[in-house]
Amino acid sequence: MRSSWAPYCLLSCSSVLPVSAIDLPFQTYPDCVNGPLATLRNLVSKSKGAPRIGLPAYNWWSEALHGVAYAPGTQFRSGDGPFNSSTSFPMPLLMAATFDDELIEKVGEVIGTEGRAFGNAGFSGFDYWTPNVNAFKDPRWGRGSETPGEDILRIKRYAASMIRGLQGPAMRDRRVVATCKHYAANDFEDWNGSTRHDFNAKVTLQDLAEYYLSPFQECARDSKVGSIMCSYNAVNGVPACANTYLMQTILREHWNWTAPGNYITSDCEAVLDISANHHYAKTNAEGTALAFEAGIVSSCEYESSSDIPGAWTQGLLKQSTVDRALRRLYEGLVRVGYFDGTHSEYASLGWKDVNSPKSQELALQAAVEGIVLLKNDKTLPLGLKTGDPKSKLAMIGFWANDPKKLSGGYSGTPAFEHSPVYAAQAMGFSVTTAGGPVLQNSTSNDTWTQAALAAAKDANYILYFGGQDTSAAGETKDRTTIHWPEAQLQLITTLSKLGKPLVVVQMGDQLDNTPLLAAKAVNSILWANWPGQDGGTAVMQILTGLKSPAGRLPVTQYPANYTAAVPMTDMNLRPSDKLPGRTYRWYPTAVQPFGFGLHYTTFKTKIAPLPRLVIKDLLARCDNAYPDTCALPPLEVEVTNSGNRSSDYVVLAFLAGDVGPKPYPIKTLVSYTRLRDVSPGKTTTAHLEWTLGEISRYDEHGNTVLYPGTYTVTVVEGEAVVLDRWPAPSG
């Protein structure tokens, strides 16, 4: 081991600074002295280091889902002072609704910069366990808003942009180490007696390659992410964190994810699950050895839960496996400049780079761009004027005046949180406000209706801020229903009878909006998910017309009875005699479909004429290592603003055709872009980039195949060509 590690500790490094108070830095830098690092206590997330050689303890577990967040490896200073806050962006699902890859990369750059600044100061490590790239295929999943939605192309592009922003251009050092999670087929928490800790996801090779693993292919093969987190669940009988097919055959061999420093961490306590919940191993020691032999290099743990010492003393954990794990872990820290001290490319980042005015503007922009207009009878934008006695607002609902509701899960401490009421008052409007129910039903003690009616009595407009908060869904908690909460519907109905313009602004995940869409007295609906630190300002800018809505749903809005027809544990996507299908590609009767979003103006689109495409010619023009990444000629779409208000416009290009294996998808998103600030009467051309992989199908063996045939956007002719041949499991 000595010869392996000597080259990594030659640059001058910061000396060890032992601290314990939470208002001081608690992560430290090494005092680099050549020596062995092969100690078992460094194979867990809360590593002990090696004091004899000046290697300090290091906690690998930091979080940054939509901004630097609390985690065992990340703390915020208590009270005033540097590193007491970070920029809090909207939840990823709302950012996905922007369909703006340039924006997502900028967000990633801010999070990576602030994360590195926290790390440089000792308030965090340099390894951040984000992004979450699991697909949000079931509306009940408690963690769905942590993801970029249900569509694979959207998830892949979000992941690519976020990783590029977080890790930086990687000319030398990474800014931080990003981690794609949870690998793989992880998309429910606790349903009908099954939990994520004991669930065996039974997935066909077709669905595995096409849907569940495709985002991780983007992370590992194409975007060179530094780390992967294996999930709690099993996949086809083998726990994900002991699954050599996933971690070796696919990840390292098929996708060639073999660069120095690339490492796999378990999800937290997942190693214990191998024996205790999956019963795949007889003892914890045996399960621990299986995980490390299969490819993990670190066991994430709250407290000691794996049995690394037992696996070692019983001869189950080999020296070569320990050496491999330590090498990959610490090479990752080498890649991020941890051992370089002031020589690191990003060593100068500090408190001055956190909560900058540009970062705060970007958080507001992300919220504005993501908010989706779901219904409007021309009530919006509101005809409000500051100081006008006819511009009185009643702002009612559980999050109208509660800034703590804005952030969602996996959050840190933002520099500020601006509620809708705060924003309206800052704009100079006359506001009356009242709270409201969250999850209460029709039999709950009603402590809100009279206050709401009093607030609405003299108002000209009623703005209702409802939906669901994090008490309805989150990590460990799935939803059991996607109905609007009964008490909220009753309150909305009562307010609608006042005969005043009524706008509903919805927080949280999608609910079945059927009753609100059918109610004529509900004039408009906005979906705001969890909009982040400046969410109130974003909502008010859209309601008043300072900004125009252009977000689009990144998920399907299902009817409430969908949940009775589909078990959460059924991993199949395609429709059958037992399953109505999942996602917009396979489910035809959405309440509001993936990609839906209204505007304050009108647009007309026209696809430019397309040439016939010949498969052999397409492949002849491309020498990419992976044929599915070969570019097609850009798809050009003319967009004309035929209305009277400037607005962004998201162009979504879908493909449909009876080609490849049956059943055929209804349609598939193959490209998108966001056009900015298209003025009235103006025509602009969107140049949509797409690849061979995006017009391909997956066969029953998981192979990516480009089939000849007629598509709705173009004609592809020639012989079918396999672009990616999927490895079969052994045994």
DAQUIUR-V438310 format. One record per backbone hydrogen bond with DSSP energy under -1.0 kcal/mol. NH is the residue of the N-H (numbers start at 0). CO is the residue of the C=O. If there is no record, write none. Layout:
nh = {NH:NH}
co = {CO:CO}
//
This chain:
nh = {4:5:7:8:23:25:26:30:38:41:42:44:46:46:47:49:52:53:54:57:59:61:68:69:70:72:73:74:76:85:88:90:92:94:95:96:97:98:103:104:105:106:107:108:109:110:111:112:113:114:115:116:117:118:119:120:121:122:127:128:129:132:135:136:140:143:145:146:149:154:155:156:157:158:159:160:161:162:163:164:165:166:167:173:174:176:178:179:180:182:190:193:195:197:198:200:207:208:209:210:211:212:216:217:218:219:220:221:222:224:226:227:228:229:230:233:234:235:237:239:241:242:246:247:248:249:250:252:253:254:256:257:261:262:264:265:268:269:272:275:276:277:279:286:287:288:289:290:291:292:293:294:295:296:298:310:311:312:313:314:315:316:321:322:323:324:325:326:327:328:329:330:331:332:333:334:336:337:339:342:343:346:348:352:353:359:360:361:362:363:364:365:366:367:368:369:370:371:373:374:381:383:387:390:392:393:394:395:396:399:404:405:417:420:422:423:424:425:426:427:428:431:433:443:451:452:453:454:455:456:458:459:460:461:462:463:464:465:467:471:473:476:478:486:488:489:490:491:492:493:494:495:497:498:502:503:504:505:506:511:516:517:521:522:523:524:525:526:527:531:532:534:535:537:538:539:540:541:542:543:545:546:550:551:552:556:561:569:575:581:585:586:590:591:594:595:597:603:605:607:612:614:617:618:619:620:621:628:629:631:634:636:637:638:639:640:641:641:646:648:650:652:654:658:665:667:669:670:672:674:677:680:681:683:685:687:691:692:694:696:698:701:703:704:705:708:710:711:715:716:720:722:723}
co = {0:1:4:5:20:121:121:53:36:38:39:298:44:57:40:54:49:50:49:46:44:59:62:410:73:60:70:122:82:412:65:529:144:90:91:92:94:95:99:100:101:102:103:104:105:106:107:108:109:110:111:112:113:114:115:116:118:117:176:61:127:180:148:134:137:140:142:143:553:150:151:152:153:154:155:156:157:158:159:160:161:162:163:334:166:125:129:226:130:228:193:190:188:194:194:233:203:204:205:206:206:207:212:213:214:215:216:216:217:218:177:262:179:264:182:198:237:200:234:232:238:239:242:243:243:244:245:247:248:249:250:255:258:225:227:297:299:266:268:271:272:272:273:282:283:284:285:286:287:288:289:290:290:263:42:306:307:308:309:311:310:310:317:318:319:320:321:322:323:324:325:326:327:328:329:330:333:332:336:339:340:343:345:349:350:355:356:357:358:359:360:361:362:363:364:365:366:526:524:524:542:381:384:387:429:460:431:462:433:396:401:402:532:399:418:419:420:421:422:424:423:392:394:440:447:448:449:450:451:452:455:391:391:500:393:502:395:504:506:468:476:473:139:439:484:485:486:487:488:489:490:491:494:495:461:523:463:525:465:481:512:513:518:501:501:374:503:371:505:405:87:531:417:533:534:535:536:537:538:539:540:540:370:96:595:591:558:566:578:572:582:582:556:556:552:592:372:639:637:635:714:716:613:614:615:616:618:625:626:689:687:685:605:683:603:681:601:639:677:674:672:670:667:656:584:654:652:652:650:648:646:640:678:638:636:634:629:627:691:704:702:698:723:696:720:715:713:655:708:612:705:703:703}
//
